[in-house]
């Protein structure tokens, strides 16, 4: 898999994950009267948003220090 394809795929999956997380958070506010289900949806939405942000942001390159 080329770097460009991987980057495009990660961007698309990240945006999809953020969109689903937002939908889940909107659902959280509409069904909070059902105990437990609303909170589960809210936490699920936050996890999806965090996953999407993690997919979109570039990786930090680790610098290897050479030991003489």
Secondary structure, DSSP 8 states (H G I E B T S, - for coil): --HHHHHHHHHHHHHHHHHHHHHHHHHHHHSTTSTTHHHHHHHHHHHHHHHHHHHHS-----------
